């Protein structure tokens, strides 16, 4: 048994059927489809069998037709069915499709043997649904079988004029005669394939207002086009086609439209006549009518239903309490009874629809005494019926309407329930009526029954007129739904046609809606008018349409001709503009002022934008951060102008994603006038701050970025990859860039005829292989010009350069690098690896940074150079590595070097043949650079040559280089300590060999202590330097001139505060003590502090000792007990400004013993007695070198003392600004008890400390 699935021929698209046949015939079967192979000319069966376009069908175990060589009419072959069979044979030899015109005939030659065994030989015809012969096939002629030779047969096809048919030679019989067929001659008519609607549109979406261009792509030679753009409001006026059609006034009739546009009207209720069974048709869209039949085969009826099958057949069901089913295939002229009593009950007021596969569904209605909500299905043109559901989810009803949408969803609308109360609910089925969903329980239109409804080609539903009750109201309104009946909009409250119910409505192939007849009031009058509404948006073949309102639209095209029509629907989304201003065109770009608007750019990748404000993107920093705009499959192709504004705080954290930046992937785009600040981008491959991938003719201009960028491969500060004729101009990146392969300070990889111009990078670039300060790779006919990098470059792999990691077959002109470079192999101050295939040139370039290689091939300019040319270049940085080192080039092969030099003093190299060694002095002389386009400039400091585009000055003849001849100048920095000033006070730039002078001015109460530096001398208060040959400092110091102590800021005694003792102690205040010795300024009358003291020990006392009126003193004392001994701690201040602190041992019956005493002879001292017994005196000293100094003496209760010095530079009122001095002075050590320490002034040595060692008693604790 074999299986054939036909892709062409009469069984095309109808699935598969099984047959028994010898294997040899399986490969011989041939198929065709409509519009592919058509019967023309003469078929003589000379080639393969069956011929192209022919097919075979064998019923049961029948043998197939085959090719014969035994009996032929002409040529070498014929078709034959053998007689050798013991089983009954029913075999079909089917022709290709034939397009029939008036007068056409088909002729052929046939020959029968064994005539006595003849059963039946005949010719059959089929127009549509020719799946399984003999179904839908009609016998045209039988051919009796005389014996004795060939005879020609001619069959008239005129009955099928205007149609496309198949013919079949049918052999029937058992062990019967042989039948030969040859030289089949077909009519020579062109076959018009069926229409298949299709279209394209552009753009495919966007922002309203949006113009869209639609282009018809339909096949099958359509002659008309009906476009539904999805925003039609159907508010056109209805046109009366006729107010008195040929058929009698009526209601409760049915009407359908056939594929060729013919309109049929059937049956109904006619006043004074009753039910009818007449048939009428219109061939001109309802203008005129002709009667097809005055009395069809089916009984008179009303409230029946009719549907049109895909082949144009019409099926009529039920009505006036019938449950019969009738079908016509000839536009109502003849009818076939498909089923006299279908499974569903006799009924009226039901509804029916047909699905795209020809399935018929019948729903609801009224049978004697009961409303229904059942659903029935027939898949064989109404012959048999299957119950889908007994009780659907929707309530029982009759006089409702149902429509089928283009996607085969079914909608039921309104009707009357079991109490004959009106409904306005809407229900939807997605599964052929098995289950139902309520779209709305109460639609916007009033409850009604006996209305009409149609589904338009775009899936919209129109509900028209109807009846609101037994006595009204009656409607002539129109309602529209575009969402399967969920919501409704009233198109018209009152149309041109009168209020009516039980009318019919149909949709013509061109989209026009027709209303036919009906009843105007409960008992009449009846009408026989026909009205038409134009619903299409355009009838042009390729229209344009403006969408003014945002929304999701279903755009439908119905293409048609005289043979039929085809409909296709495509979605179109039109959004609301997310931008306050602009329409997205080059002339009127969208204006972006917020982060949200910037984020919306991704929705309009082909539009044009400008920034109107600075934008902070920190709102998108969480998680993965900013989502780049544009992908590889959907890149940004528009323009974006920053207008000089900034985008800041952009964070992209997507380490597993490619093509990252503000823009992910752009193609042919323009981005300019934009600054990116405080950005952080982390990705995988093709990563940059501005753009990940810039592909095909992109322009990036006047842009900058500041921040950090990290990734794996193709990582650049600004752009990850620039490819295919891209341009970057006037661009910069400052920050850090890190990657593993193809990493650059500005661009990771630049290739394929792209340009980097007038751009630079600063910061640090860290990478692996192919790492460069400006770009990791510059390859395949690229150009870098007028650009530089000052970035530090660190590469862990090979091919590392200060400007470019790898330069392959590309040019670098007028460029330089100043950053230090570290790498593995092939490390260069400018380029790591220069490989040209004789297509790489480096012209007018230099490098000043150090080139440090871990291994071999390290050069001040180039690490390794192969088959390339270097002209007018120099390098001056240190060069280090294992081997193959060079001041200019590490190693070369086929490298041409012209007029290029390296510094033999700084590079540490002395190689030849790959650049000439020169000293520093030589490289700063114009005469060295013979052959260069260079000019001298006396206004520029003497140094190495510079590129004139960086100097930004104009010179005669536009030289490429300029060298400064101005002698060098050195910085002289003035520095004045406290107590005075120096003028001028700013850093001075002094030409080599010149002198300069400074004026030294002490403040009141100060004198010049000294001026040093720059080899100068002081005359009066003018300090003149020696000839300046290097940078130096001039330092002026000042000292106090007044001996009397002065405290400009009086300090009040510390406040006495109560101390609360907790625990087992008595709750009583504990008294501490302070003293201050002051004097009155005779001029200002201000009270000035001379010395101060404070004790933190409870119960301290303060006494005044005025026994010596010339030098009175104040003593603050406290007693403590340590190791069973009582110690007295004293802080004493004398009228002469001297401060003393001492530790005494209390001895019963004798004078107290002084253990240790410390004295300061400078005014302004402060002494603190701490609660644990430590005594400290801070004694101020005169200024030294402009800094404040003080001596600090600290004595423990056991008498041990320490002395150190502290220094302060500024704001000395703040104790945090005092620090231990690093100067070592005598006494920076501990002293045993019994010493007397004095701090006093010595004219010769400034400040010193004296220690008296006469101890009368050794006291130890």
Number of C-alpha atoms within 10 A of each C-alpha: 10 12 12 16 14 21 17 21 26 30 24 18 13 15 11 14 15 14 19 16 16 11 10 8 16 15 8 14 19 20 23 21 19 19 15 14 18 27 23 18 13 16 19 22 24 19 13 12 21 22 19 18 21 25 25 21 25 23 18 14 15 22 25 23 25 18 20 20 13 10 19 23 18 13 12 14 22 26 24 25 25 20 19 12 13 10 13 16 25 20 24 27 23 22 26 27 27 24 24 24 19 12 12 18 16 17 17 19 21 23 22 23 19 16 17 11 15 22 16 17 19 16 19 19 22 22 18 19 16 19 21 15 21 15 10 13 19 15 14 14 12 13 12 13 21 15 12 11 12 18 13 13 12 12 13 13 20 14 12 18 14 13 17 20 20 22 24 25 20 25 27 20 21 17 18 24 24 21 25 24 28 27 23 21 18 22 19 17 15 13 20 16 18 18 23 19 23 19 17 14 17 13 13 12 18 24 22 18 16 18 16 19 15 21 16 17 13 22 15 20 15 23 12 17 26 23 27 25 25 21 17 11 14 19 14 13 12 17 14 18 17 17 15 16 21 17 20 18 21 28 30 27 27 23 23 22 22 22 22 16 23 19 23 23 23 27 28 28 24 20 15 6 9 12 21 21 19 23 21 22 25 20 14 11 20 24 18 15 19 14 16 20 16 13 14 18 16 19 15 18 23 27 27 26 24 25 25 22 22 17 14 19 18 23 24 23 26 28 28 19 18 21 20 24 25 22 26 18 16 12 19 23 16 15 19 13 16 20 18 13 15 21 15 21 17 19 25 27 30 27 25 22 25 25 21 14 10 17 17 24 24 25 27 31 28 25 21 10 6 14 23 23 20 23 23 22 25 19 16 12 21 22 17 15 19 14 15 19 16 13 14 19 15 18 16 21 28 29 28 27 24 23 24 24 21 19 11 17 17 23 25 25 25 28 29 27 22 15 10 15 15 24 22 19 24 23 22 25 18 14 11 21 21 17 16 19 14 17 19 17 13 16 19 15 18 17 21 27 31 29 27 25 24 22 21 24 27 25 24 19 23 24 24 25 28 31 29 22 17 14 10 14 16 23 22 21 21 21 20 21 18 19 12 21 22 18 17 19 15 17 18 18 11 13 18 15 19 16 20 30 29 29 27 24 25 22 21 21 27 23 23 17 21 24 26 26 28 30 26 22 17 16 10 14 14 23 23 20 23 23 21 25 19 16 21 25 20 16 17 14 20 16 15 16 13 13 21 14 14 16 16 14 19 20 22 26 29 27 30 27 21 15 18 18 24 22 21 18 22 15 13 20 15 19 18 13 18 17 21 11 13 17 20 22 14 13 9 13 20 26 23 26 17 17 16 15 18 21 18 16 23 19 16 19 20 19 20 24 26 25 24 17 16 20 21 16 20 17 13 18 16 11 10 13 19 23 19 19 26 27 20 14 7 14 22 27 20 21 24 23 23 22 16 16 17 20 23 20 18 25 26 25 20 18 16 11 14 24 29 35 33 28 27 27 29 29 23 18 23 21 23 22 20 25 22 24 18 16 23 22 26 28 25 20 27 31 38 37 36 28 29 35 32 33 22 19 19 24 22 28 21 20 24 25 26 23 21 25 28 28 29 22 27 33 40 41 39 35 35 38 33 34 24 21 20 26 22 28 20 18 24 26 30 22 19 22 32 26 29 22 25 33 41 42 40 37 36 38 32 36 23 19 20 27 23 27 21 20 24 28 32 23 20 23 33 24 30 23 24 36 44 43 42 40 38 40 34 36 23 21 21 25 24 26 20 22 26 30 30 24 31 25 31 24 29 20 21 27 33 44 45 42 41 37 38 29 33 24 23 28 24 25 17 25 27 31 31 24 27 25 33 27 31 23 26 36 43 43 42 38 38 41 30 35 25 23 13 16 15 26 23 23 19 25 26 30 32 26 27 26 35 28 29 19 18 23 30 39 38 41 40 35 35 29 29 19 18 24 21 25 20 21 26 29 36 30 29 23 28 26 23 13 14 19 30 32 38 39 33 28 22 21 11 14 21 18 20 16 17 23 27 34 26 22 17 19 25 18 20 17 18 12 13 22 25 19 24 21 14 16 13 14 22 18 17 18 9 14 21 10 11 18 14 21 19 17 14 11 11 15 14 19 17 21 21 19 20 20 18 15 11 8 9 10 15 6 9 13 15 16 22 24 25 21 18 15 15 17 19 19 16 21 18 20 19 21 20 20 22 20 19 22 14 13 13 11 13 15 15 19 18 15 14 13 15 17 16 18 17 23 19 22 14 11 13 17 17 19 17 14 20 16 19 21 13 18 15 16 9 9 14 16 21 19 21 16 16 22 17 15 15 16 15 21 19 28 26 27 23 16 11 11 9 10 15 15 17 10 10 13 15 11 15 15 10 13 11 12 13 11 12 9 6 6 8 9 11 11 13 16 16 24 23 24 24 21 22 19 15 11 12 8 6 7 9 15 16 21 24 26 27 27 29 25 28 19 21 18 14 21 18 20 12 13 15 12 9 9 9 10 14 15 21 23 20 26 26 23 20 17 12 13 8 7 12 15 25 20 27 25 31 26 31 20 20 18 23 22 31 22 28 21 30 21 21 16 12 7 6 7 10 14 17 23 25 25 21 24 22 28 19 23 25 23 26 22 28 21 26 16 14 13 24 17 26 23 26 20 24 21 24 15 21 17 17 22 18 18 23 22 21 21 23 21 26 17 25 21 26 18 25 17 22 20 23 19 21 21 14 13 10 14 9 9 9 9 13 19 13 13 14 9 9 9 14 10 16 11 10 13 19 17 25 24 21 21 24 19 23 17 16 10 7 6 7 12 15 14 16 13 13 10 13 9 14 10 11 9 15 11 9
